[in-house]
Amino acid sequence: MLFAAEKGFLDVVQWLYAEYHTDPKINLFWVRGHIDEYGYSDNDNEFDDTDSYCSVVDAAAGQGHLEIVQYFLQIGQEEEDTRKHKRRRIQENLDDVIRYSLTPPTKPRCTAIAMDVAAAHGHLDVVRWLHANRTEGCTKAAMDLAATNGHLDTVKWLQTHRSEGCTVEAMDGAASGGHLDVVKWLQKHRTEGCTTAAMDNAASGGHFAVLKWLSDKHAGCTVAALDGAATYGKLEVVKWLHRNRAEGCRTLAMDGAAHGGYLRVLRWLFENRKEGFTERALDNAARYSQFETLLILHNIAQQGLAKEVEIMDKEESNNWISEHYHDIARAEFYSGNGVGW
C-alpha cells in the first residue's frame, strides 16, 4: 500500500484498504526505513504502531498525491463518526461499555511529517490543503527542506501562513544547492542567518554566484571551502577563494583533486599553494590506475617540478608503474586485471 500511495495509484490504494485494512507493522517498517532522509530520530517512544499507521498519508503527501491524502483522511473522519454513534449506545448497555473501553481510539491518519515532506518536495497544493483541513501542522523542517530544495514559493507561503519558522539549515541548504534567490529571500525576511557550511558547501558545488554573494554579505567559511572546491574540480572557485579569502586549505585539497583526476586543479595548487599532498594521493592514483595523475604527483614529490609532464603510452606507463609501485602492479597482475588503462 505504501508503494501504491507513493506512486499515486488511488484505485490500488482503495482496493488494498478495503480488502486488508493494511498492516501497521508494515507501515512502521517504511517509516523507520525512510526516517533519516528527513532528519527525524528513530525512537520507539516517538514511533509506535499508532504513528506507523500514519505513514501511508505522510508518504502520499510527500509525493504530492493530494487525492490519496484526502481519501485516507476522509476514512478517518468516517470512523470517528462511527465511534461517536457508539458512544451514544454505551449508555444503554454495560457490555458495550466494556467492549468500548477495550477498543483503542481511532488512529490518526497523518503526522507533521506529511506537511514537512510535502513542503520539502514543493507540493504547495498539498501543504495548503493540510493546513486548511488538518491540525497536525508541521515543524521547522518544512521551511528548512523547502529552502534546501529551492522551492521559494513554498518558503514564502510557509512564512505567511505558518508560525514554525526555520533554522540556519534553511540558508545553509539553499546555498549548498546553488539557490541564490532563496538565499537572498531568507537573508531579507528571516533572522536565522547561516553558518560557515553555507559558503563551504557552495564552494564545493561550484556555485560561484552564491559564494560571492555570501562573501559580500560578510558570511564566513573555513578551509573546507577551498578543500571541497579542489576535490570536486571547481578550478575557478579555487582561484577566487585563493585571491579573495584568507582561510586557505589543507593537504586535502591536492589529495582530493588527485583522487578526482582534476589535473588542472592539481597543477594550479602546486604552482600557487604550499600545502602539498600526502601519500594517500599517490596510493589512490596508483590503486585506481590514474597514470597521468600518478606521474604528476611523482614528479612533484621527487623533483618539485610538474608544470610539464610527458604522457606515456600504455606500455611505457605499465613499465613505470611496475618500477615505482611494484607491489600494486604485482597485485593487479595476480588478480587477473593486469595494469593498463
C-alpha positions in Angstrom: 0.0 0.0 0.0 2.8 2.4 0.8 4.3 1.8 -2.7 0.9 2.5 -4.3 0.4 5.6 -2.2 3.8 7.0 -3.1 3.2 6.3 -6.8 -0.3 7.9 -6.7 -2.3 4.7 -7.6 -5.5 5.7 -5.9 -7.5 2.7 -7.2 -4.9 0.3 -5.9 -4.8 2.0 -2.5 -8.6 1.9 -2.2 -8.7 -1.8 -3.1 -5.9 -2.7 -0.6 -7.5 -0.8 2.2 -11.0 -2.3 1.5 -9.6 -5.8 1.4 -6.8 -5.8 4.0 -7.0 -2.5 6.0 -3.2 -2.6 5.8 -0.8 -3.8 8.5 0.6 -1.2 10.9 3.9 -3.1 11.3 4.5 -2.8 7.6 3.9 1.0 7.8 6.3 1.2 10.8 8.9 -0.6 8.7 8.6 2.0 6.0 8.7 4.9 8.4 11.9 3.6 10.1 13.4 2.9 6.7 13.0 6.5 5.5 13.2 8.5 8.6 16.9 9.6 8.3 16.1 11.3 5.0 14.2 14.0 6.7 16.1 14.3 10.0 13.7 12.6 12.4 15.1 10.4 15.1 14.2 6.7 15.1 13.0 6.3 18.7 10.5 3.7 19.9 8.9 6.3 22.2 8.2 8.5 19.2 7.0 5.9 16.6 4.7 3.2 17.9 2.2 1.3 15.8 -0.3 4.2 16.0 2.3 6.5 14.5 3.2 3.9 11.9 -0.4 3.9 10.6 0.1 7.5 9.5 2.9 6.7 7.2 0.7 6.0 4.1 -0.7 9.5 4.3 2.7 11.0 5.1 4.2 9.2 2.1 1.4 10.3 -0.3 1.7 13.9 0.9 5.5 13.8 0.3 5.0 12.8 -3.3 2.2 15.4 -3.9 -0.7 12.9 -4.2 -3.4 15.0 -2.7 -6.3 12.7 -3.7 -4.8 9.9 -1.7 -4.2 12.2 1.3 -7.9 13.2 1.1 -9.1 9.6 0.7 -7.4 8.4 3.9 -8.4 11.4 5.9 -12.0 11.0 4.8 -11.9 7.4 6.0 -10.5 8.7 9.4 -13.4 11.1 9.7 -16.0 8.4 8.9 -14.5 6.1 11.5 -14.6 8.9 14.1 -18.3 9.5 13.2 -18.9 5.8 13.8 -17.3 6.0 17.2 -19.5 8.9 18.2 -22.5 6.8 17.4 -21.2 4.0 19.6 -20.8 6.5 22.5 -24.5 7.1 22.4 -25.2 3.4 22.6 -22.9 2.6 25.5 -25.2 4.4 28.0 -27.8 1.7 27.4 -25.7 -1.5 27.6 -22.9 -2.3 30.1 -21.4 -4.9 27.8 -21.0 -2.2 25.2 -19.2 0.0 27.8 -16.7 -2.8 28.5 -16.1 -3.5 24.8 -15.7 0.2 24.1 -13.2 0.7 26.8 -11.1 -2.1 25.4 -11.2 -0.7 21.9 -8.3 1.6 21.0 -9.2 5.1 19.9 -9.4 5.9 16.2 -5.8 6.2 14.9 -4.7 9.4 13.5 -4.2 9.4 9.7 -1.1 11.6 9.4 1.5 13.5 11.3 3.5 16.7 11.0 5.8 14.7 8.7 3.1 14.9 6.0 3.4 18.7 5.6 7.1 18.7 6.2 7.8 16.3 3.4 5.2 17.9 1.1 7.0 21.2 1.6 10.4 19.6 1.0 9.3 18.5 -2.4 7.5 21.7 -3.3 4.0 20.2 -3.3 2.3 23.5 -2.3 -1.2 22.3 -3.1 -0.8 19.5 -0.6 0.7 21.9 2.0 -2.2 24.3 1.6 -4.8 21.5 1.9 -3.2 20.0 5.0 -3.0 23.5 6.6 -6.7 24.1 5.9 -8.1 20.7 6.8 -5.8 19.2 9.4 -4.4 20.2 12.8 -1.1 18.2 12.8 0.8 21.2 11.4 4.5 21.0 10.5 7.9 21.6 12.1 10.8 23.9 11.2 11.9 21.2 8.8 9.2 22.2 6.4 10.8 25.6 5.6 14.3 24.2 6.0 13.8 21.5 3.4 11.7 23.6 1.0 14.6 26.2 1.0 17.2 23.5 0.6 15.4 22.2 -2.5 14.9 25.6 -4.0 11.1 25.8 -3.6 10.9 29.6 -2.9 7.1 29.8 -3.4 6.6 27.2 -0.7 9.0 29.0 1.6 7.1 32.2 1.1 3.8 30.6 1.8 5.1 29.0 5.0 6.4 32.3 6.1 2.9 33.9 5.6 0.6 31.2 6.9 2.6 29.2 9.4 4.5 30.2 12.6 7.1 27.4 12.9 9.8 29.3 11.1 13.1 27.7 10.2 16.7 27.2 11.3 20.1 28.0 9.9 19.7 24.8 7.9 17.4 26.8 5.5 20.0 29.1 4.2 22.8 26.6 4.6 20.9 24.2 2.4 19.8 26.7 -0.1 23.4 27.8 -0.6 24.6 24.2 -0.9 22.1 23.7 -3.7 23.0 27.0 -5.5 19.6 28.5 -4.9 20.6 32.2 -4.8 17.1 33.5 -5.0 16.2 31.6 -1.9 19.3 32.6 -0.1 18.6 36.3 -0.8 15.0 36.0 0.3 15.9 34.3 3.6 18.5 37.0 4.3 15.9 39.7 3.8 12.9 38.1 5.5 14.4 35.8 8.2 16.8 36.4 11.1 18.4 32.9 11.5 21.2 33.6 9.1 23.6 30.8 8.1 26.7 29.0 9.3 30.1 28.6 7.6 28.6 25.5 6.0 26.8 27.8 3.5 29.9 29.1 1.9 31.8 25.8 2.3 29.2 23.8 0.5 28.5 26.4 -2.1 32.2 26.3 -3.0 32.2 22.5 -3.1 29.3 22.6 -5.5 30.8 25.3 -7.7 28.0 27.8 -7.0 30.1 30.8 -7.7 27.3 33.4 -7.6 26.1 32.2 -4.2 29.7 32.1 -2.9 30.4 35.6 -4.0 27.1 37.0 -2.7 27.6 35.4 0.7 31.2 36.8 0.9 29.9 40.2 0.0 27.4 39.9 2.9 30.3 39.1 5.3 29.5 35.4 5.7 32.3 33.2 6.8 33.8 30.0 5.5 36.5 27.5 6.6 39.4 25.7 4.9 36.7 23.2 3.8 35.6 25.7 1.1 38.9 25.5 -0.9 39.4 21.8 0.0 35.9 21.0 -1.3 36.2 23.1 -4.5 39.5 21.4 -5.3 38.2 17.9 -4.6 35.3 18.5 -7.0 37.4 20.1 -9.7 36.0 23.7 -9.4 39.1 25.5 -10.6 37.6 29.0 -10.9 36.2 28.7 -7.4 39.6 27.6 -6.1 41.3 30.6 -7.8 38.7 33.0 -6.4 39.0 31.7 -2.8 42.8 31.9 -3.1 42.6 35.6 -4.2 39.7 36.8 -2.0 39.7 34.7 1.2 42.3 34.1 3.9 41.2 30.7 5.2 43.5 28.8 2.8 43.3 25.0 2.5 44.8 21.7 3.7 46.7 18.9 2.0 43.2 17.5 1.5 42.8 19.9 -1.4 45.6 18.3 -3.5 44.7 14.9 -2.3 41.1 15.4 -3.3 42.0 16.9 -6.7 44.3 14.0 -7.4 41.7 11.4 -6.4 39.2 13.0 -8.8 41.7 13.2 -11.6 41.4 17.0 -11.8 44.9 17.6 -13.3 44.4 21.4 -13.9 43.4 21.9 -10.3 46.3 19.7 -9.2 48.9 21.7 -11.2 47.4 25.1 -10.1 47.5 24.1 -6.5 51.1 23.0 -6.8 52.1 26.3 -8.5 50.2 28.6 -6.2 49.8 26.9 -2.8 52.3 25.5 -0.3 50.2 22.8 1.5 51.2 20.0 -0.8 49.7 16.5 -0.6 50.1 13.2 1.3 51.0 9.7 0.4 47.3 9.0 0.2 47.2 10.9 -3.1 49.9 8.7 -4.6 48.4 5.5 -3.3 44.9 6.3 -4.7 46.3 7.3 -8.1 48.2 4.0 -8.3 45.4 1.9 -7.0 42.8 3.3 -9.5 45.2 3.3 -12.4 45.2 7.1 -12.8 48.5 7.1 -14.6 48.6 10.7 -15.6 47.8 11.8 -12.1 50.4 9.5 -10.7 53.1 10.8 -13.0 52.4 14.4 -12.0 52.4 13.6 -8.3 55.6 11.5 -8.6 57.4 14.4 -10.3 56.2 16.9 -7.7 57.4 14.6 -4.9 60.7 13.7 -6.5 61.7 16.9 -8.3 59.4 19.6 -7.2 58.5 20.3 -10.8 55.3 19.3 -12.6 54.5 22.1 -15.0 55.1 19.9 -18.0 54.8 16.1 -17.8 55.1 13.9 -20.8 52.3 11.5 -21.2 53.4 7.9 -21.8 51.7 5.3 -23.9 50.2 2.2 -22.3 53.4 0.0 -22.4 55.6 2.8 -21.0 53.0 3.5 -18.3 52.9 -0.1 -17.3 56.7 -0.2 -17.1 56.8 2.9 -15.0 54.1 1.6 -12.6 56.0 -1.7 -12.2 59.2 0.1 -11.5 57.9 2.6 -8.9 54.9 0.7 -7.5 55.9 -2.9 -7.8 53.6 -4.2 -5.1 50.5 -2.7 -6.6 51.5 -3.8 -10.2 52.1 -7.4 -8.9 48.7 -7.4 -7.1 46.9 -6.3 -10.3 48.7 -9.0 -12.3 47.8 -11.8 -9.9 44.2 -10.6 -9.7 43.9 -11.1 -13.5 43.3 -7.4 -14.2 46.7 -6.5 -15.4 48.0 -3.0 -15.3 46.5 -0.8 -18.0 44.2 1.9 -18.9 
